[in-house]
């Protein structure tokens, strides 16, 4: 099935039902920068994320904190918010899918914290692999199946390799969906994204596969 046909399958009912105004979908936008971490022996040990949330989410999240008057927030002040966020991500496998032939199991996040700059919160956290792995090819995708969160790769160097063997390369693949398709999703009725409906997995269209190839 072609991309346009697949998008139509997801959204044909949605557009017919969008007869009244509804809250926009997706609800949150996140710019992704990540680092793939390597041990000295060339094994991948985990992935370190830095996810920058949109200004609306960021403004709501910091309401009521002591730094609100000045717009300056310490890491300690944001620590409870960071803990709540990473705990909530667990139910969705941290939206992080790292595969060799099969999906690699990841451990609990470590070194997590929020920082706040230019009216945006950025969540930093590291996902260790339960078992380090050596592989010539790795596949990473970050996405939300329900498209409640719209993950977009940062414009420059969205994935960096830290400690990788010489000659490793990063390849960014084109996602199935584009900005025009995002607009169609945003115009659809929110009811069409409820659990059990055809559109619940529309986020699959907007996941951007990243591939890493090493000698």
Steps between C-alpha positions, in 0.01 A plus 500: 500500500644841401553779753207708368268202507609415853447857617155496342418179685591665828322828438203451268262458792673775693440767240132411463448524875684832542181707497579706806808660650713272718829526678793453266668164458789450567504680835874527563796561269849379589830571322731202540877488537653171609837335550580135448750393764784254435739316732875484422453151350254637243182372665196729521412559866200731476347817363501848653209727411449877508135575416393862471129557559292767328442834670137430595585175680801665663299798627232279651752265660685772694192684626516550873873443534699753696698620200188600307546873564850504350470214252806334655467150643770293666554133425406422860174692469414307184605161643150387612364591157776298329429197718128517423572528129735203471263287709216584264713412196555146629149392404587575138848343502641855497385524136845362416539196276856380444540183295767278353303202372260526790415781737767548767375501861581813696544557873353772723606856407788664683649850519170670424438871549324798346659826400317813390628740235335746264151408629547129426550202727751236391488157658834321519509129582705191424356159414761226561468176308443202727775324306759691292505385140745506211334535160586617153150640446274670757155647444355773723150646479339746742126542462162495674255256337202709607664823378405675824866609492654610171869409516715681246873462458712807566607679185871444559666178618192335654706189582860514612726200556700517823807278516406310185759304301662685212301494177149479649240704311150631575225483238170689531212340310193682372182450701178392328317817606586863430382847609196483273398175664554655843255773405238239406545335839473832683171577323343166594253463787661403829244221541658312212819436699334311784639161598367226274444719194683470170687826565650395832825401323526802269830592666665213311490722193720763662772293662836583346730196479866558574755239399855462624751300300842405630785315326 
